Amino acid sequence: MKVVEHLVVPKSAAASRCEDGLVCTPDFAAVVDGATSKSDRTFADQSPGRTAMLLVRDAIATMDPKISAQEAMTFLDGTIRAWYEEQGLLDEMRTHVVRRCSAVLVVYSRYRGQIWSLGDCQALIDGVPVDKGSRPEEVLARVRSMVLYGELFRGRTVNQLLAHDTGREAILPLLERQVELQNSELDCEFGYSVLDGFLNRSDAVRVIPVSGDAREIVFASDGYPDVYPTLCETETALEEIIRTDPLCFSRFRATKGVYPGNRSFDDRCYLRIGLADQETVAQMKITSYVIE
């Protein structure tokens, strides 16, 4: 297993706030995407999403090489829960879902020859997309798009809406309500599973076998609208969307746009791993590698 390409870029200039990260060890390769916070809660000046990403990233590096997908999800979720207990936060987090440290991820297990995916991270095996989970915010991204089209009809400009995103304002209360459905016991189409210390279904992880003759895998966070076999292709596609649709409401619908001073609409992370090379990768943990 060999790292071919990797990149982590925060959406803003503040790399210390980046909520995406990656980890590579001789046994595992993973992209971890901390959830964007819907509250003002922070932990030692870190957002809940960044806190979750760092906890999960570091825990992956300690996993038993032979661990199963379900065991891994239980272990990683338990790492977040144990941190709550250490900080005296467990009761608060049990009651206030919106304040939780949440993350999703995609992992390659060398021993198992499997990709494990929880959430909406993206993966390719030899250039072929792996079916990813649904984007839980897709419905609200469409609502935001509708609001912004209405604003343009009333005479507002794209630049005005980038400075004051009334579409984001319109859906923020619904985003907060949606978070209440993460790891919910309710059986509904709007529920979804994340690592937040309260994962109630370790079998929610999707397990994708990787054939023995596979040569490369690519992982990316949802900071990339689409992922391609090379970093150059993936970055080029993102740059085109940022150039033509900076509000991220028409060509690509998101719950937020590329606001003034930011590089993109979200943090992004890309990892390309070669499987055919017999060299083993030295342990690598990266949280920010910024394009200048």
C-alpha positions in Angstrom: 0.0 0.0 0.0 1.5 3.3 -1.1 0.2 6.9 -0.9 0.2 8.3 -4.5 -1.5 11.6 -3.9 -3.1 13.4 -0.9 -4.5 16.8 -0.1 -6.4 18.5 2.7 -7.6 22.0 2.2 -9.7 24.1 4.7 -12.5 26.1 3.2 -11.1 29.3 4.9 -7.6 30.6 5.6 -7.8 29.2 9.1 -6.2 25.8 8.7 -6.7 25.2 12.5 -10.4 25.1 11.9 -10.3 22.4 9.2 -12.8 19.6 9.9 -11.4 17.2 7.3 -8.5 14.9 7.9 -6.8 11.7 6.7 -4.7 9.0 8.2 -2.6 6.3 6.6 -0.9 3.4 8.5 0.5 0.1 7.2 -3.0 -1.4 7.8 -5.5 1.4 7.2 -6.1 4.4 5.0 -9.0 6.7 5.7 -10.6 10.1 5.1 -12.5 11.5 8.0 -15.0 14.3 7.6 -16.1 16.2 10.7 -19.6 17.6 10.5 -20.1 21.3 10.1 -21.4 22.6 13.5 -24.9 23.9 13.6 -24.4 25.5 17.1 -21.9 27.9 18.7 -20.5 25.2 21.0 -16.7 24.8 20.9 -14.2 22.7 22.9 -10.9 24.5 23.6 -11.5 26.8 20.7 -12.2 23.8 18.4 -15.4 23.1 16.6 -17.3 19.9 17.4 -16.6 18.7 13.8 -12.8 19.2 14.1 -12.8 17.6 17.6 -14.6 14.5 16.2 -12.2 14.3 13.2 -9.1 14.4 15.4 -10.5 11.8 17.8 -11.5 9.4 15.1 -8.3 10.0 13.0 -6.1 9.3 15.9 -8.1 6.2 17.0 -7.9 4.6 13.5 -4.1 4.6 13.9 -4.5 2.4 17.0 -6.9 -0.2 15.6 -6.1 -3.9 15.5 -5.3 -4.7 11.9 -7.8 -7.6 12.0 -10.7 -5.6 13.3 -14.0 -6.0 11.4 -16.0 -3.1 10.0 -18.7 -3.3 12.7 -16.1 -3.6 15.4 -14.3 -0.6 14.1 -17.4 1.6 14.1 -18.2 0.5 17.6 -14.6 1.3 18.7 -14.4 4.7 16.9 -17.8 5.8 18.2 -16.8 4.6 21.7 -13.7 6.8 21.5 -15.9 9.9 21.1 -18.2 8.7 23.9 -15.2 8.1 26.2 -14.0 11.7 25.5 -17.4 13.0 26.5 -17.1 11.1 29.8 -13.6 12.4 30.4 -14.7 16.0 29.8 -17.9 15.6 31.9 -20.0 16.2 28.8 -22.0 13.0 28.4 -25.3 14.2 29.8 -25.1 17.4 27.8 -24.4 15.5 24.6 -27.1 13.0 25.3 -29.7 15.8 25.6 -28.4 18.3 23.0 -27.8 16.4 19.8 -26.8 19.6 17.9 -23.8 20.1 20.1 -22.3 16.6 19.5 -18.9 16.0 18.0 -19.9 14.2 14.8 -18.0 12.7 11.9 -18.3 10.4 8.9 -15.6 8.4 7.2 -14.4 6.0 4.6 -11.7 3.5 5.5 -9.7 0.9 3.6 -8.7 -2.2 5.6 -5.6 -3.9 4.1 -6.1 -7.1 6.1 -9.8 -7.4 5.2 -9.5 -6.2 1.7 -12.5 -4.0 2.2 -13.7 -0.4 2.1 -15.8 0.6 5.0 -18.0 3.7 4.5 -20.3 5.5 7.0 -21.9 8.7 5.7 -21.4 10.5 2.4 -17.6 10.3 1.8 -16.7 9.2 -1.7 -14.6 6.3 -3.1 -13.3 5.0 -6.3 -11.8 1.5 -7.0 -9.6 1.6 -10.1 -11.5 4.7 -11.3 -15.0 3.2 -10.8 -17.2 5.0 -8.2 -18.3 3.1 -5.2 -21.9 3.7 -4.3 -22.0 6.2 -1.5 -24.7 6.9 1.0 -27.3 9.6 0.4 -26.5 13.2 1.3 -28.7 13.9 4.3 -28.7 17.6 3.5 -29.8 17.1 -0.2 -33.4 18.1 0.6 -32.4 21.3 2.3 -29.9 22.1 -0.4 -32.8 22.1 -2.8 -34.8 24.4 -0.5 -31.9 26.8 -0.3 -31.6 26.8 -4.1 -35.3 27.7 -4.4 -34.9 30.6 -1.9 -31.9 31.9 -3.8 -33.6 31.7 -7.2 -36.5 33.7 -5.7 -34.0 36.3 -4.5 -32.5 36.6 -7.9 -36.0 37.0 -9.4 -36.5 40.0 -7.0 -33.3 41.7 -8.3 -30.6 40.6 -5.9 -27.2 39.7 -7.4 -25.0 36.7 -6.8 -22.4 38.9 -5.1 -25.0 40.3 -2.7 -26.2 36.8 -1.9 -22.6 35.6 -1.3 -22.2 38.5 1.2 -25.6 37.7 2.8 -26.9 34.2 2.1 -30.6 34.4 2.8 -30.9 30.9 1.5 -28.6 29.6 4.2 -30.6 31.6 6.8 -33.8 30.1 5.6 -32.7 26.5 6.1 -30.5 26.9 9.2 -33.4 26.1 11.6 -34.2 23.0 9.5 -30.5 22.0 9.5 -30.6 22.1 13.3 -33.8 20.0 13.3 -32.2 17.5 10.9 -29.3 16.9 13.2 -31.8 15.6 15.8 -32.4 12.6 13.4 -28.8 11.5 13.4 -28.5 8.1 15.0 -32.2 8.3 15.8 -34.3 5.3 16.7 -37.0 6.5 14.3 -37.4 4.6 11.0 -37.6 7.4 8.5 -36.0 8.5 5.3 -34.4 11.5 6.9 -32.4 9.6 9.5 -28.7 8.9 9.1 -25.8 7.3 11.0 -22.7 9.1 12.1 -19.9 8.7 14.7 -21.0 11.0 17.5 -20.7 8.8 20.6 -24.2 7.5 20.2 -24.1 5.3 17.2 -26.9 2.8 17.7 -26.3 0.6 14.6 -22.7 -0.5 13.9 -24.2 -2.4 11.0 -25.0 0.9 9.3 -21.5 0.9 7.9 -21.4 -0.2 4.2 -18.8 -2.8 3.4 -17.4 -2.9 -0.1 -15.0 -5.8 -1.1 -11.9 -4.8 -2.9 -10.7 -7.5 -5.4 -7.2 -8.8 -5.1 -6.2 -7.4 -8.5 -7.4 -3.9 -7.7 -4.5 -1.4 -8.2 -5.8 1.9 -6.7 -8.4 3.4 -4.5 -9.3 7.0 -4.1 -11.2 8.5 -1.1 -12.6 12.0 -0.9 -14.8 14.0 1.5 -17.9 15.7 0.3 -16.0 18.9 -0.1 -15.6 17.7 -3.7 -18.8 17.6 -5.7 -17.3 14.8 -7.8 -14.2 12.7 -7.4 -11.9 11.5 -10.2 -9.0 9.1 -10.5 -6.4 11.9 -10.1 -6.1 14.9 -7.8 -5.6 17.2 -10.8 -8.9 16.1 -12.4 -10.8 16.4 -9.1 -9.4 19.8 -8.3 -10.1 21.0 -11.9 -13.8 20.0 -11.6 -14.1 21.8 -8.3 -12.5 24.9 -9.6 -15.0 25.0 -12.5 -17.9 24.9 -10.1 -16.5 27.6 -7.9 -15.9 29.7 -11.0 -19.4 29.2 -12.5 -21.6 28.7 -9.5 -19.9 30.2 -6.4 -23.3 30.3 -4.6 -23.5 26.5 -5.1 -27.2 26.6 -5.8 -27.6 25.8 -9.5 -25.0 23.6 -11.1 -24.1 22.1 -7.8 -26.6 22.4 -4.9 -25.1 22.7 -1.4 -26.3 24.1 1.9 -23.7 26.9 1.7 -21.7 28.7 -0.9 -18.2 30.0 -1.4 -18.3 33.1 0.9 -16.0 36.1 0.6 -12.5 35.2 1.7 -13.0 31.5 1.5 -11.3 29.0 -0.9 -14.4 26.8 -1.3 -17.8 26.0 0.1 -16.4 23.3 2.4 -13.2 21.8 3.7 -12.0 19.1 1.3 -9.8 16.0 1.5 -8.4 13.7 -1.2 -6.4 10.5 -0.8 -5.2 8.2 -3.5 -3.7 4.9 -2.5 -1.8 2.4 -4.7 -2.5 -1.2 -3.7 -0.2 -3.1 -6.1 3.0 -1.7 -4.7 4.3 -4.0 -1.9 5.8 -1.1 0.0 4.0 -0.3 3.2 3.2 3.3 4.0 4.7 4.8 7.1 2.1 6.1 9.5 0.9 9.5 8.4 -1.7 11.8 10.0 -2.5 15.0 8.1 -5.1 17.6 8.9 -4.1 20.5 6.7 -2.1 20.7 3.5 -3.0 24.0 2.0 -2.9 25.1 -1.6 -1.1 28.5 -1.7 
